Amino acid sequence: MIRYLVLLVLASTLFFGMNMQPVEAHAFAQRYDLPIPLWLYLLAAGLTVFVSFFVIVIFVTKHEKNDGPIIELLDNGVGRVFVNPYFLSLLRFSSVMFFLLAISAGLFGVQNIEKNLLPSTVWVIWWVGFAFLSAIIGDLWYLLNPWRIIAEWVSTAFPKLRNHNTRDRFSFQFSNHIWFAVVIFIGFAWAELVWPDRAVPKSLAIAVTLYSLITWIGMYFMGIDNWLRRGEAFTILYGLFARFSRTELVVISSDYCSICNSSDCHGNIGGTCTDCYSCFRRSKAKHRRIFLRPYGAGLLNSGPVTISTMVFVILVLSTVSFDGFADTPTWQLIFSSLLKFPIITNLTEFLDLNNSITIISTIGIAATPIIFFLIYFFFCSIVSVIVRSADKGHLPSDSKQLRTIDIACVFVFTLVPIAIAYHLAHFLSFLLIYGQQIIPLISDPFGYGWNLLGTATYEVDIAIVGAEFAWYTAVLAIVVGHVVAVYLSHIMALRVFSSREIAIRTQYPLLVLMIFYTVMSLWILAQPIVEL
């Protein structure tokens, strides 16, 4: 079903790309004259999402687990190579060595962003690259996470450390909430978008080292897997993106689930465990399966979503959106207006800052998630009203629990494709261009003039992608992301409500929300870049 909707999006884009009129595009650093007025792009994108909803309603009448073939990867020799213990050990060792090399480069190398390995590793490969890989391939971060690997090595070397977790040290039990991760991601978002020294190698190395210590302390007190599931923000983020990917990990025996307290573990229901990496790692080879599934299907295979997880998804979506909005003329006008407030000037002087950019940007990054949540909550409240006004015979037996906050939790995973799409639209050109810096830096990570692998003389090709490619990629990514979100939302509604009529009615407010965010996202990307 999704593949036909993608074709619909492609046809719409080609149809509206036939005239000529100049407009600047924000999606790329250089000027690109759009072939038609911007409002036509916005209209076409909104109509595509609108029409796709009715196509989905007509052709999708029941909630099936998948809408395409499932392919077993471990049935062939190539697939089995990727689960070979020697191959996996080599990958883990390489990940830790690269991690230590990057930290060392930041601490002891040349303090130049273009000549030091660490900034490109953190902002290009890790933050942007792993997000793309997780969404396209699967949760490679869980496999390559150096903090987890080092913790497991230490735990193996010192077995007494394994039994020290929160249950032994404190009198209370941790729930499945991930508020630790929410707080950590807020700090990361501030560092990415506001922190003045985010590209200074030594400052960045100190920040990564401090985060490493926080992570290992959390693992010591809560246990490695517990902290990864509840406190390590990037394990949670890349895990969410991996739910969209084509890779599905399955453990066909529920025996492992009886000792697993992961919120992702549903093996006791139906006899199989899907996308629980803890069970997959503990299981024997004969109980493991790796399937290729349709994109987005994994977002429908989740259990109850906690409020903290819902907040985390909204936070991720709003952070990437603010990153784009912060470069627009509209934000510059807001910035200029806030400068007139005496409290901003007083805070700048009190904190002994050179300017007010840090304070105002902090205000912006704090306000954006709140605005996003209020908008999302408003539309979910309309859905809740529709549910409460429906015929009680058409509602599930636990419908009394479908309050506004419950509706928000039920449908929040359908926003993940939008977050992935905007991440792709905003960062793809950045990844393709600045990701090339890793080629010379891997031969000279410290900037000392080395040429260890013979690649130090490589010059970055900034023409590898053009502004036209960046714009159309952004348009397709955003529209396709919203269409997939509409599809997943409809499937989720069919699962929650026994009446198809009620399910369709609940989707009208969410459809309006999807169209609104589609138009807003493209408008942001079409704005000329303005540096503060």
KEZA-289410 format. One line per 4 residues: number of its first residue (from 1); their letters; for each residue y, z, x of C-alpha. Coordinates in pm, 1 decimal, padded with zeros to 6 digits. Last residue first. Layout:
NUM	a	Y,Z,X | ...
! end
This chain:
532	levi	03577.6,01335.3,02226.4 | 03397.4,01001.9,02266.0 | 03409.4,00759.9,01974.3 | 03117.8,00525.1,01911.0
528	pqal	03187.5,00261.6,01647.3 | 03023.4,00333.1,01310.6 | 02721.0,00133.9,01196.7 | 02471.9,00408.9,01284.7
524	iwls	02653.9,00656.8,01061.1 | 02665.5,00410.3,00769.2 | 02294.6,00340.3,00812.8 | 02215.6,00710.5,00783.9
520	mvty	02444.2,00761.4,00483.2 | 02293.9,00469.6,00291.9 | 01939.0,00586.9,00348.7 | 02037.9,00948.6,00276.9
516	fiml	02178.5,00858.1,-00063.6 | 01881.2,00637.2,-00149.5 | 01638.0,00916.7,-00061.3 | 01833.7,01176.9,-00261.0
512	vllp	01846.2,00950.0,-00566.4 | 01470.4,00901.3,-00534.4 | 01426.1,01279.6,-00512.9 | 01608.3,01319.3,-00845.5
508	yqtr	01388.7,01050.8,-01008.2 | 01062.2,01179.7,-00862.8 | 01012.0,01465.1,-01109.7 | 00994.1,01214.8,-01392.7
504	iaie	00711.2,01025.9,-01222.8 | 00498.8,01340.0,-01182.6 | 00565.9,01442.1,-01542.8 | 00436.9,01107.6,-01667.4
500	rssf	00136.8,01118.6,-01433.2 | 00031.1,01446.0,-01592.7 | -00187.6,01674.8,-01382.6 | 00105.8,01767.4,-01163.4
496	vrla	00071.1,01874.5,-00799.2 | -00144.7,01587.9,-00674.6 | 00051.9,01318.6,-00856.1 | 00373.0,01470.1,-00720.5
492	mihs	00235.7,01455.9,-00364.9 | 00148.3,01088.6,-00405.7 | 00499.4,01014.9,-00532.9 | 00658.3,01203.9,-00242.3
488	lyva	00438.7,01015.1,00003.0 | 00555.2,00680.1,-00135.5 | 00921.7,00781.6,-00140.8 | 00893.7,00903.2,00219.3
484	vvhg	00729.0,00574.8,00319.6 | 01023.8,00388.4,00165.5 | 01264.4,00619.4,00346.2 | 01105.4,00556.8,00684.0
480	vvia	01089.6,00182.4,00618.6 | 01462.4,00177.7,00544.8 | 01552.2,00385.4,00850.0 | 01326.5,00205.0,01094.2
476	lvat	01417.5,-00141.9,00968.1 | 01791.1,-00078.9,00993.7 | 01762.5,00086.4,01335.8 | 01548.6,-00195.3,01472.5
472	ywaf	01801.5,-00442.6,01334.1 | 02085.7,-00265.1,01512.0 | 01909.6,-00212.4,01845.2 | 01791.7,-00572.9,01864.0
468	eagv	02144.4,-00700.1,01795.2 | 02292.5,-00462.2,02053.4 | 02062.1,-00594.7,02321.2 | 01750.1,-00456.5,02484.8
464	iaid	01625.9,-00510.3,02840.6 | 01985.4,-00591.7,02935.4 | 02039.8,-00250.8,03095.3 | 01781.5,-00334.3,03361.5
460	veyt	01759.8,-00023.3,03578.9 | 01731.2,-00109.0,03946.2 | 01411.0,-00037.3,04137.5 | 01480.2,00049.6,04502.2
456	atgl	01291.5,00380.3,04486.6 | 00970.6,00211.9,04368.2 | 00767.4,00213.1,04691.4 | 00557.6,00512.3,04594.9
452	lnwg	00705.1,00771.8,04832.3 | 01044.8,00609.0,04883.7 | 01258.2,00902.7,04993.4 | 01639.1,00901.6,04999.1
448	ygfp	01684.2,01273.0,04936.8 | 01741.9,01236.4,04562.7 | 01491.7,01512.9,04483.4 | 01253.0,01298.6,04277.6
444	dsil	01255.5,00999.7,04517.8 | 00947.9,00789.1,04440.6 | 00920.4,00918.0,04083.1 | 01297.9,00875.4,04057.4
440	piiq	01282.3,00496.7,04106.1 | 01053.6,00441.1,03803.2 | 01179.1,00740.5,03599.9 | 01515.7,00568.4,03565.1
436	qgyi	01350.1,00310.8,03340.3 | 01356.0,00564.9,03058.3 | 01731.0,00520.6,03059.6 | 01708.3,00173.2,02907.3
432	llfs	01406.9,00180.2,02676.3 | 01457.9,00545.0,02578.9 | 01828.5,00510.8,02501.5 | 01760.5,00193.9,02304.9
428	lfha	01504.0,00381.5,02095.0 | 01714.1,00696.3,02050.4 | 01909.6,00671.4,01723.6 | 01686.8,00441.2,01521.8
424	lhya	01366.0,00606.2,01641.9 | 01491.1,00960.0,01576.8 | 01622.3,00835.8,01242.3 | 01280.4,00699.8,01152.1
420	iaip	01097.1,01011.8,01270.1 | 01324.8,01238.3,01064.0 | 01280.1,01008.3,00764.0 | 00902.2,01006.9,00807.7
416	vltf	00916.7,01393.2,00809.3 | 01099.8,01411.9,00476.0 | 00773.7,01387.2,00277.9 | 00674.3,01711.5,00450.1
412	vfvc	00945.4,01887.2,00246.7 | 00791.2,01804.6,-00091.3 | 00590.8,02119.3,-00168.0 | 00825.8,02355.4,00017.9
408	aidi	01133.5,02244.5,-00176.8 | 00938.0,02262.6,-00503.1 | 00841.7,02619.6,-00416.4 | 01205.4,02708.4,-00345.7
404	trlq	01307.8,02562.1,-00679.4 | 01037.0,02756.0,-00862.7 | 00693.0,02607.8,-00909.1 | 00510.8,02942.5,-00918.2
400	ksds	00484.5,02939.5,-01297.3 | 00305.6,02608.7,-01250.2 | -00008.1,02793.4,-01134.7 | -00229.2,02648.2,-01409.1
396	plhg	-00104.5,02298.6,-01334.8 | 00134.3,02136.3,-01582.4 | 00066.5,01886.0,-01857.4 | -00023.2,02145.6,-02120.1
392	kdas	00302.2,02323.6,-02055.2 | 00496.1,02024.6,-02192.1 | 00784.5,01976.5,-01953.4 | 01114.7,02166.4,-01956.6
388	rviv	01011.2,02387.8,-01666.9 | 00909.0,02090.2,-01456.9 | 01229.4,01898.1,-01521.9 | 01432.4,02207.1,-01434.0
384	svis	01235.3,02243.7,-01110.0 | 01302.8,01880.4,-01021.9 | 01674.1,01945.7,-01073.6 | 01644.4,02250.4,-00847.4
380	cfff	01479.3,02027.0,-00585.1 | 01788.6,01804.5,-00592.7 | 02015.2,02103.1,-00529.3 | 01784.6,02247.1,-00260.2
376	yilf	01800.8,01921.1,-00065.3 | 02180.6,01918.8,-00083.8 | 02204.7,02288.9,00005.9 | 01958.1,02244.8,00293.5
372	fiip	02145.7,01949.8,00437.7 | 02478.6,02134.3,00417.5 | 02329.8,02440.8,00587.0 | 02167.0,02224.0,00852.9
368	taai	02508.5,02059.2,00923.4 | 02717.8,02377.5,00936.7 | 02568.9,02523.3,01255.5 | 02583.9,02193.4,01447.7
364	gits	02941.3,02142.1,01336.4 | 03056.4,02494.9,01420.7 | 02895.9,02462.4,01763.7 | 03074.9,02130.7,01809.8
360	iiti	03401.9,02303.7,01724.4 | 03344.1,02581.4,01976.0 | 03221.5,02358.2,02259.2 | 03494.8,02099.1,02210.8
356	snnl	03774.8,02359.5,02213.1 | 03892.4,02296.9,02568.7 | 03876.2,02441.4,02920.9 | 03703.8,02753.6,02794.3
352	dlfe	03810.7,03108.6,02878.0 | 03606.3,03262.0,02595.1 | 03917.3,03439.5,02461.3 | 04134.1,03130.2,02512.2
348	tlnt	03897.3,02903.8,02320.0 | 03849.5,03169.3,02053.1 | 04225.8,03197.8,02006.2 | 04266.3,02819.6,01979.6
344	iipf	03989.6,02796.6,01720.5 | 04133.2,03093.7,01527.1 | 04472.6,02923.6,01516.0 | 04337.1,02635.5,01304.5
340	klls	04497.8,02305.7,01404.1 | 04200.9,02208.1,01620.9 | 03987.0,02201.3,01307.7 | 04179.4,01897.8,01179.8
336	sfil	04136.0,01709.0,01507.0 | 03760.2,01772.6,01498.6 | 03734.8,01656.7,01138.8 | 03917.0,01336.6,01235.3
332	qwtp	03689.9,01291.2,01536.6 | 03389.5,01350.5,01312.3 | 03504.1,01061.9,01094.5 | 03559.3,00841.6,01400.4
328	tdaf	03186.1,00867.7,01475.6 | 03007.6,01011.1,01780.3 | 02924.7,01350.6,01623.2 | 02758.0,01172.8,01328.7
324	gdfs	02475.0,01048.4,01548.4 | 02382.7,01387.2,01692.8 | 02453.2,01539.4,01351.9 | 02172.3,01329.4,01206.4
320	vtsl	01928.5,01435.0,01478.7 | 02008.0,01800.0,01406.6 | 01990.5,01760.4,01028.4 | 01635.8,01623.4,01031.0
316	vliv	01507.1,01885.9,01273.0 | 01671.5,02169.7,01078.1 | 01537.9,02043.2,00745.9 | 01185.5,02040.0,00894.3
312	fvmt	01228.8,02392.6,01034.5 | 01362.6,02528.1,00703.9 | 01051.6,02398.5,00525.3 | 00833.5,02552.7,00793.2
308	sitv	01013.7,02886.3,00749.1 | 00965.6,02868.6,00372.0 | 00591.3,02828.1,00418.1 | 00398.3,02514.1,00329.8
304	pgsn	00068.7,02559.8,00144.6 | -00210.9,02346.8,00291.1 | -00167.2,02011.8,00458.5 | -00346.4,01679.5,00421.5
300	llga	-00058.8,01484.3,00269.2 | 00136.3,01459.6,00593.7 | -00177.9,01325.7,00761.0 | -00165.5,01010.9,00548.7
296	gypr	00170.2,00906.3,00695.5 | 00035.8,00611.8,00892.5 | -00303.5,00501.7,00767.7 | -00600.6,00664.1,00944.6
292	lfir	-00767.6,00604.0,01280.7 | -01041.7,00862.2,01320.0 | -01146.9,01106.6,01592.2 | -01466.1,01302.4,01522.0
288	rhka	-01600.7,01615.4,01684.4 | -01912.4,01809.6,01582.2 | -02144.8,01655.3,01840.4 | -01891.8,01728.0,02116.6
284	ksrr	-01900.1,02101.3,02048.7 | -01600.4,02266.6,01888.2 | -01350.9,02494.1,02060.0 | -01091.7,02221.8,02124.9
280	fcsy	-01124.0,02078.4,01774.5 | -01100.7,02422.9,01614.1 | -00769.0,02493.9,01785.9 | -00644.1,02138.8,01728.3
276	cdtc	-00669.3,02172.2,01352.1 | -00600.0,01818.3,01233.7 | -00878.1,01818.0,00973.7 | -01158.7,02073.2,00940.5
272	tggi	-01462.1,01975.5,00737.9 | -01681.6,02173.5,00495.0 | -01480.4,02099.8,00180.8 | -01255.7,02403.3,00200.9
268	nghc	-01358.4,02638.1,00481.2 | -01230.1,02380.0,00722.4 | -00868.4,02415.4,00613.7 | -00719.3,02516.4,00948.2
264	dssn	-00354.9,02418.9,00988.6 | -00236.6,02775.5,00921.2 | -00442.5,02877.2,01222.7 | -00647.8,03193.9,01192.8
260	cisc	-00966.3,03048.9,01340.0 | -01282.9,03260.5,01354.8 | -01441.1,03126.4,01034.6 | -01297.2,02783.2,01111.4
256	ydss	-01541.4,02724.4,01393.6 | -01839.2,02732.9,01158.8 | -01673.3,02475.3,00931.1 | -01864.6,02188.5,01089.4
252	ivvl	-01741.7,01828.7,01072.0 | -01444.4,01889.7,01301.2 | -01189.2,01615.0,01240.3 | -00898.4,01488.0,01447.2
248	etrs	-00688.5,01221.0,01278.7 | -00491.0,00968.4,01481.1 | -00272.4,00719.4,01293.2 | 00046.8,00919.8,01330.0
244	fraf	00247.1,01093.9,01056.1 | 00074.8,01427.0,01117.1 | 00166.9,01373.2,01482.1 | 00535.5,01418.2,01393.5
240	lgyl	00458.8,01763.3,01254.4 | 00252.6,01850.3,01563.7 | 00537.8,01725.8,01782.8 | 00768.9,01972.4,01611.3
236	itfa	00524.3,02266.2,01607.2 | 00429.6,02228.1,01973.6 | 00799.5,02179.2,02038.4 | 00908.0,02502.1,01871.9
232	egrr	00663.6,02732.1,02048.1 | 00677.5,03038.7,01822.8 | 00427.9,03017.2,01539.1 | 00147.7,02776.0,01627.8
228	lwnd	00192.8,02789.2,02006.3 | 00238.3,03165.6,01992.0 | -00084.2,03216.8,01798.7 | -00278.7,02979.1,02023.0
224	igmf	-00183.2,03160.0,02343.2 | -00208.6,03518.1,02216.2 | 00068.8,03716.5,02052.4 | 00183.0,03943.1,02337.6
220	ymgi	00085.9,03730.0,02634.4 | 00164.0,03399.1,02462.1 | 00512.5,03522.0,02372.1 | 00568.2,03632.4,02731.2
216	wtil	00448.2,03291.0,02848.9 | 00690.2,03109.5,02616.5 | 00986.9,03331.5,02703.5 | 00912.9,03280.3,03074.8
212	sylt	00896.4,02903.4,03027.0 | 01223.8,02910.6,02834.0 | 01386.7,03090.1,03127.7 | 01247.0,02830.1,03369.8
208	vaia	01369.9,02544.1,03149.8 | 01720.2,02697.7,03141.7 | 01720.0,02752.6,03519.1 | 01612.9,02391.4,03574.6
204	lskp	01887.2,02268.3,03340.1 | 02150.0,02463.4,03530.3 | 02017.3,02321.7,03859.7 | 02002.1,01962.2,03731.1
200	vard	02343.6,01951.6,03557.3 | 02282.7,01734.4,03247.3 | 02290.0,02015.3,02987.7 | 02581.6,02183.7,03166.5
196	pwvl	02836.5,02146.2,02882.0 | 02598.8,02286.8,02615.4 | 02690.8,02121.4,02285.9 | 02440.1,01858.8,02171.0
192	eawa	02121.0,01925.2,02363.4 | 02181.6,02295.4,02430.9 | 02281.2,02363.4,02069.7 | 01971.7,02183.0,01946.0
188	fgif	01757.6,02384.3,02186.9 | 01900.9,02713.5,02061.8 | 01841.4,02612.6,01700.9 | 01489.6,02509.1,01803.2
184	ivva	01423.9,02856.4,01943.0 | 01544.4,03027.8,01624.6 | 01325.8,02807.4,01404.5 | 01029.1,02854.1,01639.5
180	fwih	01049.9,03232.7,01608.0 | 01081.6,03191.6,01230.6 | 00741.5,03021.7,01218.8 | 00580.8,03193.7,00920.8
176	nsfq	00201.2,03210.4,00915.1 | 00206.6,03588.0,00893.2 | 00215.7,03825.1,01187.5 | 00028.6,04149.9,01137.1
172	fsfr	00178.6,04492.0,01193.8 | 00080.2,04791.3,01404.3 | 00172.6,04643.5,01737.3 | 00002.2,04616.7,02076.3
168	drtn	-00354.8,04519.3,01992.0 | -00270.7,04290.3,01699.2 | 00013.3,04136.8,01898.8 | -00212.2,04009.2,02175.1
164	hnrl	-00377.7,04134.2,02487.5 | -00742.1,04030.1,02477.5 | -00707.2,03729.3,02703.5 | -00523.8,03917.4,02980.4
160	kpfa	-00841.3,04097.0,03084.1 | -00995.5,03763.0,03178.5 | -00766.8,03715.5,03483.6 | -00852.9,03376.4,03635.3
156	tsvw	-00936.5,03226.7,03295.1 | -00620.6,03368.6,03138.8 | -00416.0,03238.0,03430.5 | -00558.6,02889.4,03383.5
152	eaii	-00506.6,02913.6,03007.8 | -00142.9,03013.9,03054.5 | -00088.5,02726.0,03298.9 | -00233.3,02476.9,03049.9
148	rwpn	-00035.0,02616.6,02756.9 | 00294.7,02601.0,02945.4 | 00209.2,02254.8,03082.7 | 00169.5,02102.1,02732.4
144	llyw	-00040.2,01792.1,02806.9 | -00307.6,01808.0,02533.9 | -00091.6,01963.0,02263.9 | 00184.6,01725.0,02367.0
140	ldgi	-00042.8,01426.5,02307.1 | -00029.9,01497.5,01934.2 | -00093.7,01150.2,01797.4 | -00034.6,00782.4,01869.7
136	iasl	00279.5,00664.8,01687.1 | 00452.1,00984.0,01572.8 | 00345.5,01190.8,01872.8 | 00429.4,00912.0,02116.0
132	fafg	00778.8,00873.6,01968.2 | 00850.4,01247.7,01985.3 | 00701.6,01261.0,02334.2 | 00945.9,00996.3,02454.0
128	vwwi	01266.3,01139.6,02309.6 | 01256.2,01509.2,02408.0 | 01008.8,01488.1,02696.0 | 01065.0,01150.1,02859.9
124	vwvt	01437.8,01099.3,02805.3 | 01605.9,01441.0,02780.2 | 01378.6,01659.9,02990.1 | 01233.3,01414.5,03243.0
120	spll	01558.8,01222.4,03283.1 | 01745.7,01546.4,03354.3 | 01473.6,01672.8,03597.2 | 01419.2,01376.8,03832.0
116	nkei	01750.9,01391.4,04017.7 | 01932.5,01082.3,04142.7 | 02108.9,00970.2,03823.7 | 02201.7,01322.2,03711.0
112	nqvg	02335.0,01415.8,04053.8 | 02282.4,01765.7,04189.3 | 02065.0,01651.6,04480.5 | 01736.9,01841.9,04474.1
108	flga	01653.0,02209.9,04515.1 | 01655.5,02362.0,04168.0 | 01633.4,02050.2,03952.0 | 01383.9,01882.1,04182.8
104	sial	01170.1,02196.2,04185.8 | 01162.2,02201.0,03805.4 | 01062.2,01832.7,03796.9 | 00788.1,01882.9,04055.4
100	lffm	00649.7,02186.1,03871.3 | 00623.6,01986.2,03547.4 | 00475.4,01684.8,03727.7 | 00209.5,01908.0,03882.9
96	vssf	00133.2,02070.6,03547.8 | 00094.2,01735.0,03370.2 | -00118.4,01590.7,03650.5 | -00358.6,01885.2,03627.3
92	rlls	-00384.8,01844.1,03250.8 | -00448.4,01469.8,03277.2 | -00713.6,01518.4,03545.9 | -00885.6,01784.1,03337.3
88	lfyp	-00887.8,01547.7,03039.5 | -01053.7,01274.2,03246.4 | -01313.5,01517.2,03376.6 | -01381.4,01654.7,03026.3
84	nvfv	-01434.6,01306.4,02877.5 | -01250.4,01302.1,02546.3 | -01041.7,00994.5,02628.5 | -01339.0,00815.9,02784.9
80	rgvg	-01527.2,00847.5,02455.1 | -01285.9,00607.9,02287.7 | -01348.4,00335.9,02544.0 | -01723.5,00378.3,02514.0
76	ndll	-01733.6,00314.1,02141.1 | -01816.7,00523.5,01834.0 | -01564.2,00788.2,01938.3 | -01277.3,00600.6,01773.4
72	eiip	-01411.3,00613.8,01416.9 | -01204.9,00381.3,01196.1 | -01083.4,00482.3,00848.8 | -00983.8,00192.0,00622.5
68	gdnk	-00676.2,00208.2,00398.8 | -00507.1,00397.4,00118.8 | -00616.7,00746.1,00210.8 | -00664.9,01077.6,00029.9
64	ehkt	-00633.3,00917.5,-00311.9 | -00375.0,01038.9,-00555.4 | -00380.8,00824.8,-00867.8 | -00159.9,00562.6,-01032.1
60	vfiv	-00016.7,00383.1,-00732.1 | 00051.5,00022.3,-00835.8 | 00326.6,00056.7,-01094.8 | 00490.1,00374.5,-00960.8
56	ivff	00485.9,00238.9,-00604.4 | 00652.6,-00086.9,-00706.8 | 00903.3,00118.9,-00904.3 | 00989.3,00326.4,-00598.2
52	svfv	01001.8,00019.7,-00374.2 | 01278.0,-00122.6,-00592.0 | 01507.1,00176.2,-00528.0 | 01430.3,00190.3,-00153.5
48	tlga	01504.4,-00180.5,-00123.1 | 01813.6,-00145.0,-00341.3 | 01955.8,00122.3,-00111.0 | 01891.5,-00088.4,00198.0
44	ally	02039.7,-00400.2,00041.5 | 02351.6,-00213.8,-00075.6 | 02403.5,-00052.2,00264.3 | 02357.3,-00384.9,00439.9
40	lwlp	02595.6,-00548.7,00193.5 | 02850.6,-00271.1,00252.8 | 02841.8,-00346.7,00624.6 | 02977.9,-00695.4,00582.8
36	ipld	02746.8,-00970.3,00711.3 | 02640.2,-01095.8,01057.1 | 02725.4,-00760.1,01216.7 | 02941.3,-00798.1,01522.8
32	yrqa	02788.7,-00592.2,01802.7 | 03005.0,-00392.8,02040.9 | 02833.2,-00213.4,02326.4 | 02698.3,00141.4,02317.8
28	faha	02435.5,00069.4,02055.2 | 02361.3,00217.2,01712.2 | 02731.4,00251.8,01635.2 | 02772.2,-00106.2,01516.4
24	evpq	03115.1,-00269.7,01492.0 | 03180.0,-00508.8,01203.2 | 03240.3,-00882.7,01221.2 | 03156.1,-01116.5,00931.6
20	mnmg	02887.9,-01384.3,00921.6 | 02638.9,-01477.0,00649.8 | 02256.0,-01499.9,00651.0 | 02124.0,-01152.4,00729.6
16	fflt	02080.9,-01019.7,00374.8 | 01765.7,-01220.4,00307.2 | 01612.9,-01127.2,00641.7 | 01658.1,-00756.4,00573.1
12	salv	01515.8,-00780.9,00222.3 | 01209.4,-00969.4,00345.1 | 01145.4,-00710.5,00613.7 | 01173.4,-00425.7,00361.7
8	llvl	00928.9,-00594.4,00125.0 | 00687.7,-00651.1,00413.2 | 00705.8,-00277.2,00484.9 | 00623.3,-00207.7,00121.0
4	yrim	00314.8,-00425.6,00151.0 | 00197.5,-00230.9,00458.2 | 00246.0,00098.4,00273.3 | 00000.0,00000.0,00000.0
! end
